Amino acid sequence: MSVTAKRVVVIGWDGATFDVIKPLMARGRMPALAALLARGAHGPLCSTVPPVTPVAWTSFATGASPGRHGIFDALTLDPASHEVRFVSAAMRRVPPVWRVLSDRARPAGAVNVPVTWPPDTVNGFVIPGMFTPTHIEEFTYPPEIRREIEAKFGTCRESPMLDPDPVKYLDNLLNGVDARCELTLWLMARQPLDYFCSVFMESDRVQHFFWGYRDPAHPRHAELGEAIELVYERLDAALGRIVAAAGEETAVAIVSDHGAGPLRRSIFLNKWLIDNGLLLLTGDLGATLGARRPPSALRRFVGAVAKAVLPASVIEARRRGKSAIHARINNLFSSIVDWQRSACVSEGIAGGLFFNAAVVKDADRPALIARLKEGLLAIVDPDTGAHPFMAVYAREELYQGEAVAGAPDVVTLCGPGYQVLVPHEIALYDQGAPTGLFAGHKWSGRHEQYGVFALAGPGVAPGITLTDAAMPDVTPTLLYALGEAATSDMDGRVLTQAFTAETLAARPIVGAVAAASAGVGAADDDGAAAMAEELSDLGYM
């Protein structure tokens, strides 16, 4: 058998964790994955800091750390206008692997990978995933592939719609796995590619919303306590079909962008900043964030009926209007910050802290960083006795590269069971501005630092356990499996432990080569607004 794969197929399981997988495999409930691991290499995959979807999947796509590729959160705060915006591929500074390979005359495609809109022009296709606005018709490359897909499978959606009934939502997720599998198999057959990646989001969604049901004390544990396991089993069935379709000359990889675990409490970081005189407001917090209320059950019912009977043009106009509302909600908190006197503010889904250049000069930074580290690490939750923050970093401690200046000035990592409460979540979900630091959260599961990586195929060593794989290492490793060199933009490394001695002897790792430019065009404001609507409908916001 050749020591070089003719092609690579990557299956993304967003948020998948060995904490769920290993017990299932031990009980024989994930046979396809067990077979893949037996004939290849696998191990925990260290995510980015923070371990959030847009940051980690961009590191996967580019083989680069955040300090190089420039995506640090789902949201970014403009230092001049103080506007909060969603990230997009237009902000990415390093080209993704499908573009690198396409530039080398190797056809490549990606479907449902987060933060891939606007799509790159490639010899193949890009069907963007999460953080793609829904109202834009031509959001794929090439544009005609969207029409082919929708004619055969219906509307492109990155994951099933959230349903307030957990039983119905679980059914949506299970059906979503099946639908994603059918699309994946159709795309693989439609156009032979040297590199193909398809991401399943259902593993992440089920963990966010169903982790709490795993607790035997939960009143619906008997009914929904195995919801996560059911989705993993369905993913395994899909994997079996995809591996069979890939063929023996193909290297198959499983990648998850982060892990998952229980979420019990949220901390409103901006409240701590307010209490400590670092953040001042010009308006009433409760009144501002309570200005928008979610729809009642009756309004949701009426809305569902309207969608069923109204013309598509009317529904689209309504969606555009709601998108504008969501864009406004994202900026509600920023609109009442006193930017003339506030030293810093927390924005984004990961608890990053942005310094206000109008108040904090370069000479002030070390003292403010030290104050934040000491103060945040000293916080104790009076109800649990636990510290909600387990680490606080200056951005220069975490990141290196040309994009570091775009990162939050300080990055926090929450301790087990905690997550930072984002200002717009208060407005969207009517939970009221917390009077104290701590509150509940609509999710019962959160992201953890370690995801999953597995690789099997030509040249890969069987039965190997990897111990130090990190997200930027995935793409250089997959390029090596294809017989291709990494680019100079990549700071990930080839995971040599994954390959046989014969492979490494026959194909010594070569030095990095220059990459193409990273620009993919500019995102439009309406598109960024529409992202908020889509993410809310999916339950992610």
Sequence and secondary structure as in RCSB ss.txt:
>XXXX:A:sequence
MSVTAKRVVVIGWDGATFDVIKPLMARGRMPALAALLARGAHGPLCSTVPPVTPVAWTSFATGASPGRHGIFDAL
TLDPASHEVRFVSAAMRRVPPVWRVLSDRARPAGAVNVPVTWPPDTVNGFVIPGMFTPTHIEEFTYPPEIRREIE
AKFGTCRESPMLDPDPVKYLDNLLNGVDARCELTLWLMARQPLDYFCSVFMESDRVQHFFWGYRDPAHPRHAELG
EAIELVYERLDAALGRIVAAAGEETAVAIVSDHGAGPLRRSIFLNKWLIDNGLLLLTGDLGATLGARRPPSALRR
FVGAVAKAVLPASVIEARRRGKSAIHARINNLFSSIVDWQRSACVSEGIAGGLFFNAAVVKDADRPALIARLKEG
LLAIVDPDTGAHPFMAVYAREELYQGEAVAGAPDVVTLCGPGYQVLVPHEIALYDQGAPTGLFAGHKWSGRHEQY
GVFALAGPGVAPGITLTDAAMPDVTPTLLYALGEAATSDMDGRVLTQAFTAETLAARPIVGAVAAASAGVGAADD
DGAAAMAEELSDLGYM
>XXXX:A:secstr
  SS SEEEEEEETT  HHHHHHHHHTTS HHHHHHHHTEEEEEEE  SS  HHHHHHHHHHS  HHHH   SSE
EE TTT  EEE  GGG  S  HHHHHHHTT  EEEES SS  S    SEEEE  SS  SS S  SBSHHHHHHHH
HHH S  SS    SSHHHHHHHHHHHHHHHHHHHHHHHHHS  SEEEEEE HHHHHHHHHGGGGSTTSTTHHHHT
THHHHHHHHHHHHHHHHHHHH TTEEEEEE S EEEEEEEEE HHHHHHHTTS  BSS HHHHHTSS    HHHH
HHHHHHHHHS HHHHHHHHHHHHHHHHHHHTHHHHTB TTT  EEEETTTTEEEE TTT  GGGHHHHHHHHHHH
HHT   TTT   SEEEEEEHHHH  STTGGGS SEEEEE TEEEE  HHHHHHHT    SSSEE  S SEEEESE
EEEEEESTTB TTEE SSEEGGGHHHHHHHHTT   BTT      GGGB HHHHHHS     B           H
HHHHHHHHHHHHTT  
